[in-house]
Amino acid sequence: MRLKDLVLGWFGTRHTVAERSAKERFWDAQTYLVIGNSAQMPFPRLTYLGLKANQKTVFAIDPGSGLTEGDRAFADLKSFSGISDRPEKIDAAILELPNSETAQWVSLLADFGVKKVWIHQDTETPQALQAAKERDVEVFTGTCAVMYLNSSFPHSFHRCIMKMTRRY
């Protein structure tokens, strides 16, 4: 890797759309579901807030809580489907929940029509990846969602390391 590339990567220079990775383009969508289970582990509030800060339409699904950052959190996709102001299409979903729930959620999201799913690092399972493959869902794994949404430390440092190792 050239020094210029390292320096540009460090300072987070934006690239053209063609030069951006598929993981970077995932965040170009407009409407997201952020799915967690606060009864089992902390809700992914940094992901949720990062999307809101980037002017995205974002909905929380959390069977463990009725509220996320003061917004309504839906217990499941069925309760989300029942709201009158629900958008016609959800562009993408982010899963940050226990490994034991990941495959089920990938299948549920596919049945709901979501074709892009981000599975938070270290929570992907062979069953979840197989469910995505069988249902033609584009899945993103292996990295933390927050480093794409938040420019503060430690996420900026994490992003720099991932860029230098070409895993961004």
C-alpha positions as CSV (number, residue, x, y, z in Angstrom):
1,M,0.0,0.0,0.0
2,R,1.3,3.4,-0.9
3,L,1.9,6.1,1.8
4,K,-0.6,8.4,0.0
5,D,-3.3,5.7,0.3
6,L,-2.5,5.3,4.0
7,V,-2.7,9.0,4.7
8,L,-5.9,9.4,2.7
9,G,-7.4,6.4,4.5
10,W,-6.4,7.8,7.9
11,F,-8.2,11.1,7.3
12,G,-11.3,9.4,5.9
13,T,-11.2,11.0,2.4
14,R,-14.4,10.3,0.5
15,H,-14.1,8.3,-2.7
16,T,-16.3,8.2,-5.8
17,V,-19.2,5.8,-5.7
18,A,-17.4,3.4,-8.0
19,E,-14.4,3.3,-5.7
20,R,-16.4,2.7,-2.5
21,S,-16.8,-0.8,-1.2
22,A,-20.1,-2.6,-1.0
23,K,-20.0,-2.2,2.8
24,E,-19.7,1.6,2.3
25,R,-22.5,1.6,-0.2
26,F,-24.8,-0.3,2.2
27,W,-25.2,3.0,4.1
28,D,-26.5,4.8,1.0
29,A,-30.0,3.4,1.6
30,Q,-32.7,5.6,3.1
31,T,-34.8,3.4,5.2
32,Y,-33.5,1.0,7.8
33,L,-34.6,-1.4,10.6
34,V,-32.2,-1.7,13.5
35,I,-32.8,-4.9,15.3
36,G,-31.6,-5.8,18.8
37,N,-32.8,-7.6,21.9
38,S,-32.2,-5.5,25.0
39,A,-33.4,-8.3,27.2
40,Q,-30.3,-10.3,26.1
41,M,-27.7,-7.6,25.4
42,P,-27.6,-3.8,25.0
43,F,-29.6,-2.4,22.1
44,P,-27.4,-1.0,19.3
45,R,-28.1,2.6,20.2
46,L,-25.0,3.9,18.5
47,T,-26.0,2.4,15.2
48,Y,-29.6,3.7,15.7
49,L,-28.4,7.2,16.6
50,G,-25.8,7.2,13.8
51,L,-28.4,6.5,11.2
52,K,-30.7,9.2,12.6
53,A,-27.8,11.7,12.6
54,N,-27.2,10.9,8.9
55,Q,-30.8,11.8,8.1
56,K,-32.0,8.2,7.5
57,T,-35.4,6.9,8.3
58,V,-34.8,4.3,10.9
59,F,-37.1,2.1,13.0
60,A,-36.1,0.1,16.1
61,I,-37.2,-3.6,16.6
62,D,-36.5,-4.7,20.1
63,P,-38.6,-7.4,21.8
64,G,-36.9,-6.4,25.1
65,S,-38.1,-2.8,25.2
66,G,-40.9,-0.5,24.1
67,L,-38.6,2.5,23.7
68,T,-35.3,3.3,22.1
69,E,-33.8,6.7,22.6
70,G,-37.3,8.0,23.3
71,D,-38.7,6.5,20.0
72,R,-41.1,3.6,19.8
73,A,-39.4,0.2,19.5
74,F,-41.5,-2.5,18.0
75,A,-41.5,-5.9,19.5
76,D,-41.4,-7.7,16.2
77,L,-42.1,-7.3,12.5
78,K,-45.8,-8.0,12.9
79,S,-46.3,-5.1,15.2
80,F,-44.2,-2.9,12.9
81,S,-46.3,-3.9,9.9
82,G,-49.4,-2.7,11.7
83,I,-48.5,1.0,11.9
84,S,-50.2,3.3,9.4
85,D,-47.2,5.5,8.6
86,R,-44.9,2.5,7.8
87,P,-42.9,3.0,4.6
88,E,-43.7,0.7,1.7
89,K,-40.2,-0.6,1.5
90,I,-37.4,-1.1,4.0
91,D,-34.1,-0.8,2.2
92,A,-31.8,-2.5,4.7
93,A,-31.6,-3.9,8.2
94,I,-28.9,-4.1,10.8
95,L,-28.8,-7.0,13.3
96,E,-27.0,-6.6,16.6
97,L,-28.4,-9.4,18.7
98,P,-27.3,-12.7,20.2
99,N,-26.0,-15.3,17.7
100,S,-28.8,-17.7,18.7
101,E,-31.3,-15.2,17.1
102,T,-29.5,-14.2,14.0
103,A,-30.6,-16.9,11.5
104,Q,-34.2,-16.5,12.5
105,W,-34.1,-12.8,11.9
106,V,-32.4,-13.2,8.5
107,S,-35.3,-15.5,7.5
108,L,-37.9,-13.1,8.9
109,L,-36.4,-10.1,7.1
110,A,-36.2,-12.0,3.8
111,D,-39.9,-12.9,4.1
112,F,-40.6,-9.3,4.9
113,G,-38.9,-8.2,1.6
114,V,-35.6,-6.9,3.0
115,K,-32.8,-7.7,0.6
116,K,-29.8,-6.2,2.4
117,V,-28.8,-7.2,6.0
118,W,-25.8,-6.2,8.0
119,I,-24.9,-8.7,10.7
120,H,-22.8,-7.2,13.4
121,Q,-19.3,-8.6,13.7
122,D,-19.0,-11.9,15.5
123,T,-22.7,-12.6,15.5
124,E,-23.0,-14.2,12.1
125,T,-23.6,-17.9,12.2
126,P,-23.4,-20.6,9.4
127,Q,-27.2,-20.9,9.7
128,A,-27.7,-17.2,9.2
129,L,-25.4,-17.1,6.2
130,Q,-27.2,-20.1,4.7
131,A,-30.6,-18.5,5.3
132,A,-29.4,-15.4,3.5
133,K,-28.0,-17.4,0.6
134,E,-31.2,-19.5,0.2
135,R,-33.4,-16.3,0.2
136,D,-31.1,-14.2,-2.1
137,V,-30.4,-11.7,0.7
138,E,-27.1,-9.7,0.4
139,V,-25.5,-10.0,3.7
140,F,-22.6,-7.9,5.2
141,T,-20.5,-9.4,8.1
142,G,-17.2,-9.2,9.8
143,T,-17.1,-5.5,10.9
144,C,-18.8,-3.1,13.2
145,A,-21.6,-1.0,11.8
146,V,-20.7,2.0,13.9
147,M,-17.3,2.6,12.3
148,Y,-19.2,3.5,9.1
149,L,-21.6,5.9,10.9
150,N,-19.5,7.6,13.6
151,S,-16.4,9.6,13.1
152,S,-15.4,9.9,16.8
153,F,-12.8,7.8,18.6
154,P,-12.5,4.8,18.9
155,H,-14.6,4.2,15.8
156,S,-12.4,6.4,13.6
157,F,-9.3,4.5,14.7
158,H,-11.1,1.2,14.1
159,R,-12.0,2.4,10.6
160,C,-8.4,3.4,9.9
161,I,-7.1,-0.1,10.9
162,M,-9.8,-1.8,8.8
163,K,-8.9,0.4,5.8
164,M,-5.2,-0.3,6.2
165,T,-5.9,-4.1,6.3
166,R,-8.3,-3.8,3.3
167,R,-11.2,-5.1,5.4
168,Y,-13.3,-1.9,5.1
